[in-house]
Amino acid sequence: MPAAAQPAAPNHGDHGNFFFFVAAARPTASDTSFLQLTPNAAIGTLVHLGGGGEAAIGRFGIATEFGGIPHTSRGTVTSLSVYGAYHFRNQHPLHADPFVTAGYSGLFASSKQHAHGVAASAGVNWWFAAHHNYHPGLGVELRQSAGASYRELRVNVRLWQ
């Protein structure tokens, strides 16, 4: 069949997705930062809520996210992250999409209290069939952050176009 007559392949190259997450976050036993539930308290589980977006070309992406961790010893702690992502399979509907990320993550309790450092994660998304040209997805992700030294298990809700 001549090249001009071949059907066009679906474009899974350039795309982006928006996401929202809820996570159970837990500081490590050695953490003495403002992430404690109360000063000098035993380490407890925190809730981390947030959202962001990822732009990708093929298997590589760059993302940013913004969120908050309420009910710490200093009130709500703001989180901000910027990171790169690698998807082991191209992101497209009706399959699992395993991925890894690495980048910078910062936690800010006040202008004088903050922690920041390298963060890394691994997870998997499941993309569903398109609805009005958008693909909804669900994901789970295990994330480790330095600086304030905590790890979390996230559940992601994603919308990809």
BELNOR-V208524 format. One record per backbone hydrogen bond with DSSP energy under -1.0 kcal/mol. CO is the residue of the C=O (numbers start at 0). NH is the residue of the N-H. If there is no record, write none. Layout:
BEGIN
CO|NH / CO|NH
END
This chain:
BEGIN
1|4 / 12|57 / 14|55 / 15|160 / 16|53 / 17|158 / 18|51 / 19|156 / 20|49 / 21|154 / 22|47 / 23|152 / 24|45 / 25|150 / 27|30 / 32|35 / 35|72 / 37|40 / 45|24 / 47|22 / 48|67 / 49|20 / 50|65 / 51|18 / 52|63 / 53|16 / 54|61 / 55|14 / 56|59 / 58|86 / 59|56 / 60|84 / 61|54 / 62|82 / 63|52 / 64|80 / 65|50 / 66|78 / 67|48 / 68|76 / 71|74 / 74|71 / 76|68 / 77|107 / 78|66 / 79|105 / 80|64 / 81|103 / 82|62 / 83|101 / 84|60 / 85|99 / 94|126 / 96|124 / 97|87 / 98|122 / 99|85 / 100|120 / 101|83 / 102|118 / 103|81 / 104|116 / 105|79 / 106|114 / 107|77 / 112|108 / 112|109 / 114|106 / 116|104 / 117|145 / 118|102 / 119|143 / 120|100 / 121|141 / 122|98 / 123|139 / 124|96 / 125|137 / 126|93 / 130|133 / 133|130 / 134|159 / 135|127 / 136|157 / 137|125 / 138|155 / 139|123 / 140|153 / 141|121 / 142|151 / 143|119 / 144|149 / 145|147 / 148|27 / 149|144 / 150|25 / 151|142 / 152|23 / 153|140 / 154|21 / 155|138 / 156|19 / 157|136 / 158|17 / 159|134
END
